[in-house]
């Protein structure tokens, strides 16, 4: 995607484009009240891709709703470009792709893009929107005739239409094939490099690991971890050991220090506090063990550990 905005200069502090300040959101009243978000502090900066992660019901959608003006905090504050997120002047500087679209199914792709581009004073050129969203060849198709993955790409293009400074994508690659997903990954990277702020929620943890400059993990309505992907993964001590071996899953899972064990065909995979005793035990029981690799825990393992700790603390 062509970079129409100037990247953040090295040595300059990125601007805060949107933020939540001690924001809480309650639904209902009295005994039926549900506290979706509690005292949440969150900021989105220019030139970065922020991934917001959390299990179902963690409060991610509520937090995004407050940032984008779709919901008002019960207490605390939400700010968008220094204004109330419901201020139309601020909202014109933002593009949003939500899971529920409400897009008329009888309009053609080009008609939809033309309509949404018309809402903004200086929209992106049509050809650039089509290319960035991977919509070449679909311009004359009606939205309702498209596959689920193609519809997601149209919604992606609509979010880009106004050439926004801040983009919010809620599960943008759901339903996409591998090639289309990789194409949108490249566009997301380009958007952040161009100086825009990008917010991404996703259930694909490898997606967050590959794309995010910073990750915020929310559970039960509060932030339980935040930092660069490497910092989040470092919250889980130990190493992942993977090997082709005849050692049984039952035996390996009982070794001291093993946190998690799984098997897929001839492959045994172990998450343990230290790799050395695991390697010795493997060699003792199976001198023919092969294809041994030792790596750091994945973002998925860190995520599961963080949310499991939260559940245990409760």
VMD Tcl script that draws the C-alpha trace (Angstrom):
set ca {
  {0.00 0.00 0.00}
  {1.29 3.45 -0.85}
  {2.38 5.35 2.22}
  {0.46 8.62 2.10}
  {1.35 9.66 5.63}
  {4.73 10.46 7.02}
  {6.26 7.74 9.25}
  {7.07 8.58 12.85}
  {10.56 10.09 12.93}
  {13.21 8.19 14.92}
  {13.77 9.81 18.31}
  {10.33 11.44 18.37}
  {7.69 10.28 20.82}
  {4.73 8.73 18.95}
  {1.50 10.67 19.30}
  {-1.30 9.13 21.36}
  {-4.23 8.86 18.95}
  {-6.79 7.20 21.22}
  {-6.87 6.25 24.88}
  {-8.92 4.89 27.72}
  {-8.25 6.42 31.13}
  {-9.54 4.38 34.06}
  {-12.48 3.38 31.87}
  {-15.15 1.05 33.24}
  {-18.28 -0.21 31.55}
  {-21.24 -1.77 33.30}
  {-24.26 -3.30 31.59}
  {-27.51 -3.55 33.50}
  {-28.31 -2.50 37.07}
  {-28.60 -3.99 40.51}
  {-28.17 -7.73 40.88}
  {-28.29 -8.15 37.09}
  {-25.38 -5.75 36.50}
  {-22.40 -7.07 34.53}
  {-19.04 -5.32 34.85}
  {-17.52 -5.81 31.38}
  {-14.46 -3.58 31.84}
  {-12.92 -2.32 35.08}
  {-10.62 0.70 35.35}
  {-8.98 0.07 31.98}
  {-6.00 2.16 30.86}
  {-5.18 1.73 27.18}
  {-3.50 3.92 24.59}
  {-3.01 3.65 20.84}
  {0.04 5.39 19.39}
  {0.91 6.58 15.91}
  {3.18 4.32 13.87}
  {2.42 1.15 15.86}
  {0.27 -1.92 15.47}
  {-1.39 -2.76 18.77}
  {-2.93 -6.22 19.21}
  {-5.63 -6.53 21.87}
  {-5.96 -10.16 22.98}
  {-8.15 -11.98 25.44}
  {-10.44 -14.99 25.83}
  {-14.11 -14.78 24.84}
  {-15.95 -12.43 27.17}
  {-12.75 -10.75 28.35}
  {-13.93 -7.23 27.49}
  {-12.05 -6.69 24.20}
  {-15.10 -5.67 22.18}
  {-16.30 -3.39 24.97}
  {-12.90 -1.67 25.13}
  {-12.88 -1.23 21.34}
  {-16.44 0.09 21.47}
  {-15.44 2.77 23.98}
  {-12.37 3.76 21.94}
  {-14.42 4.15 18.77}
  {-17.41 5.92 20.30}
  {-19.84 3.01 19.90}
  {-20.20 2.85 23.70}
  {-19.64 5.40 26.45}
  {-17.75 4.47 29.64}
  {-19.84 4.14 32.78}
  {-16.92 5.80 34.57}
  {-13.49 7.02 33.51}
  {-12.76 8.59 30.12}
  {-12.26 7.69 26.47}
  {-10.44 10.09 24.14}
  {-10.08 10.00 20.36}
  {-7.61 12.54 18.93}
  {-8.08 14.45 22.18}
  {-11.88 14.61 21.75}
  {-14.93 12.64 22.79}
  {-14.95 9.55 20.51}
  {-18.51 10.45 19.46}
  {-17.31 13.77 17.99}
  {-17.76 13.48 14.21}
  {-14.57 15.48 13.59}
  {-12.56 12.83 15.42}
  {-14.43 9.91 13.88}
  {-13.65 11.14 10.37}
  {-9.99 10.53 11.14}
  {-10.64 6.86 11.98}
  {-11.51 3.75 9.97}
  {-13.21 0.78 11.64}
  {-13.83 -2.81 10.56}
  {-16.15 -4.68 12.91}
  {-17.41 -8.27 12.74}
  {-21.02 -7.15 12.20}
  {-21.15 -5.06 9.03}
  {-24.74 -4.01 8.28}
  {-23.63 -3.46 4.67}
  {-26.46 -3.64 2.06}
  {-26.10 -6.93 0.22}
  {-27.62 -5.60 -3.01}
  {-24.92 -2.97 -3.64}
  {-21.91 -3.76 -5.77}
  {-18.41 -3.57 -4.35}
  {-17.52 -0.44 -6.35}
  {-20.77 1.23 -5.24}
  {-20.02 0.48 -1.60}
  {-16.50 1.84 -1.80}
  {-17.68 4.94 -3.66}
  {-20.36 5.60 -1.06}
  {-18.01 5.26 1.91}
  {-15.25 7.29 0.24}
  {-17.82 10.08 -0.15}
  {-18.12 10.44 3.63}
  {-14.56 11.76 3.90}
  {-12.98 15.04 2.76}
  {-9.81 13.45 1.31}
  {-10.39 9.72 0.68}
  {-7.89 7.27 -0.72}
  {-8.03 6.82 -4.50}
  {-10.35 3.99 -5.49}
  {-7.57 2.01 -7.20}
  {-5.47 2.13 -4.06}
  {-8.33 0.87 -1.86}
  {-9.04 -1.99 -4.28}
  {-5.39 -3.02 -4.43}
  {-4.77 -2.78 -0.67}
  {-7.85 -4.88 0.18}
  {-7.23 -7.46 -2.56}
  {-10.49 -6.66 -4.37}
  {-9.23 -6.72 -7.96}
  {-11.85 -8.39 -10.16}
  {-14.61 -8.12 -7.54}
  {-15.62 -4.49 -8.16}
  {-18.77 -5.33 -10.15}
  {-19.97 -8.16 -7.86}
  {-22.84 -7.59 -5.43}
  {-21.82 -7.80 -1.78}
  {-24.40 -10.50 -1.04}
  {-22.97 -12.76 -3.77}
  {-19.50 -12.80 -2.28}
  {-18.02 -15.53 -0.07}
  {-17.48 -14.81 3.60}
  {-13.76 -14.21 3.05}
  {-14.43 -11.85 0.13}
  {-16.92 -9.90 2.22}
  {-14.28 -9.48 4.93}
  {-11.94 -8.00 2.30}
  {-14.65 -5.53 1.23}
  {-15.11 -4.44 4.85}
  {-11.33 -4.07 5.10}
  {-11.44 -1.78 2.05}
  {-14.27 0.27 3.54}
  {-12.17 0.86 6.66}
  {-9.35 2.18 4.46}
  {-11.58 4.32 2.25}
  {-11.21 7.60 4.13}
  {-7.40 7.49 4.40}
  {-7.67 7.45 8.22}
  {-4.95 8.18 10.74}
  {-6.23 5.44 13.06}
  {-7.61 2.06 11.99}
  {-9.40 -0.47 14.17}
  {-9.78 -4.02 12.88}
  {-11.87 -6.56 14.80}
  {-10.92 -10.08 13.63}
  {-10.08 -8.90 10.09}
  {-8.75 -12.19 8.70}
  {-11.53 -14.54 9.88}
  {-12.63 -16.68 6.95}
  {-9.72 -15.76 4.69}
  {-7.56 -18.32 2.93}
  {-3.82 -18.35 3.58}
  {-2.90 -16.22 0.56}
  {-5.49 -13.54 1.30}
  {-4.50 -13.48 4.97}
  {-0.84 -12.95 4.11}
  {-1.82 -10.15 1.74}
  {-3.74 -8.33 4.47}
  {-0.84 -8.87 6.85}
  {1.41 -6.99 4.43}
  {-1.13 -4.16 4.19}
  {-1.42 -3.93 7.99}
  {2.36 -3.66 8.31}
  {2.45 -0.93 5.66}
  {-0.31 1.00 7.43}
  {1.63 1.10 10.70}
  {4.91 1.94 8.93}
  {3.22 4.89 7.24}
  {2.70 6.51 10.65}
  {-0.90 5.46 11.22}
  {-2.06 3.77 14.38}
  {-3.52 0.29 13.91}
  {-5.53 -1.66 16.49}
  {-6.10 -5.36 15.87}
  {-8.15 -7.91 17.77}
  {-7.63 -11.49 16.71}
  {-8.03 -15.07 17.92}
  {-5.08 -16.09 15.72}
  {-2.23 -15.70 18.17}
  {0.41 -16.37 15.50}
  {-1.06 -13.37 13.68}
  {-0.54 -11.12 16.69}
  {2.98 -12.49 17.16}
  {3.88 -11.81 13.52}
  {2.36 -8.33 13.26}
  {2.15 -6.56 16.60}
  {4.59 -3.95 17.86}
  {2.80 -4.12 21.20}
  {0.30 -6.52 22.74}
  {-2.27 -5.89 25.46}
  {-3.87 -8.96 27.06}
  {-7.27 -8.39 28.70}
  {-9.08 -10.86 30.93}
  {-12.14 -10.35 33.12}
  {-12.19 -6.69 32.06}
  {-8.69 -5.75 33.21}
  {-5.24 -5.63 31.60}
  {-3.21 -8.61 32.81}
  {-0.14 -8.12 30.59}
  {1.23 -5.75 27.98}
  {4.45 -5.28 26.07}
  {6.24 -6.37 22.92}
  {5.53 -9.95 21.76}
  {8.92 -11.08 23.05}
  {8.17 -9.56 26.46}
  {4.81 -11.33 26.66}
  {6.41 -14.67 25.74}
  {9.14 -14.08 28.34}
  {6.43 -14.16 31.02}
  {6.42 -17.95 30.59}
  {9.65 -19.51 31.87}
  {11.15 -22.50 30.17}
  {11.55 -23.98 26.72}
  {9.56 -26.02 24.22}
  {11.21 -29.32 23.22}
  {10.00 -31.10 20.09}
  {11.33 -34.44 18.84}
  {10.56 -37.61 16.94}
  {10.68 -40.31 19.59}
  {9.13 -43.54 20.78}
  {8.85 -42.22 24.37}
  {5.19 -42.31 25.34}
  {3.16 -39.23 26.18}
  {2.20 -40.71 29.55}
  {5.84 -41.21 30.57}
  {7.06 -37.83 29.32}
  {4.25 -35.87 30.97}
  {5.37 -37.22 34.39}
  {8.95 -35.94 34.14}
  {9.85 -33.21 36.66}
  {9.52 -29.73 35.20}
  {7.13 -30.65 32.38}
  {4.27 -28.15 32.28}
  {2.49 -29.37 29.16}
  {2.89 -32.39 26.87}
  {1.32 -33.37 23.56}
  {1.85 -35.86 20.77}
  {1.09 -35.74 17.05}
  {2.08 -38.93 15.25}
  {5.78 -39.57 15.89}
  {6.26 -36.04 17.26}
  {6.42 -35.44 21.01}
  {6.25 -31.83 22.18}
  {6.97 -30.75 25.74}
  {6.89 -27.41 27.53}
  {9.26 -27.54 30.48}
  {11.08 -25.27 32.88}
  {14.47 -26.30 31.50}
  {15.47 -28.12 28.33}
  {18.59 -29.93 29.58}
  {16.97 -32.53 31.89}
  {14.31 -33.22 29.25}
  {16.94 -33.88 26.59}
  {18.84 -36.22 28.92}
  {15.67 -38.14 29.76}
  {14.78 -38.47 26.08}
  {18.21 -39.85 25.20}
  {18.20 -42.26 28.14}
  {14.88 -43.83 27.09}
  {15.27 -43.50 23.32}
  {18.83 -43.39 21.93}
  {17.30 -43.14 18.42}
  {15.47 -39.88 19.16}
  {15.77 -37.49 16.18}
  {14.75 -34.09 14.80}
  {15.16 -32.47 18.22}
  {14.45 -28.73 18.42}
  {14.45 -26.42 21.44}
  {12.63 -23.09 21.19}
  {11.11 -20.45 23.45}
  {7.43 -20.81 24.40}
  {4.98 -19.56 21.79}
  {2.66 -16.60 22.25}
  {-0.21 -19.09 22.52}
  {1.50 -20.83 25.45}
  {2.17 -17.48 27.12}
  {-1.46 -16.45 26.57}
  {-2.77 -19.69 28.05}
  {-0.44 -19.40 31.04}
  {-1.45 -15.78 31.72}
  {-5.18 -16.44 31.50}
  {-4.86 -19.67 33.50}
  {-3.04 -17.75 36.24}
  {-5.85 -15.22 36.24}
  {-8.43 -17.98 36.64}
  {-6.42 -19.59 39.44}
  {-6.11 -16.25 41.23}
  {-9.88 -15.85 41.12}
}
mol new
graphics top color blue
foreach p $ca { graphics top sphere $p radius 0.5 }
foreach p [lrange $ca 0 end-1] q [lrange $ca 1 end] { graphics top cylinder $p $q radius 0.2 }
display resetview
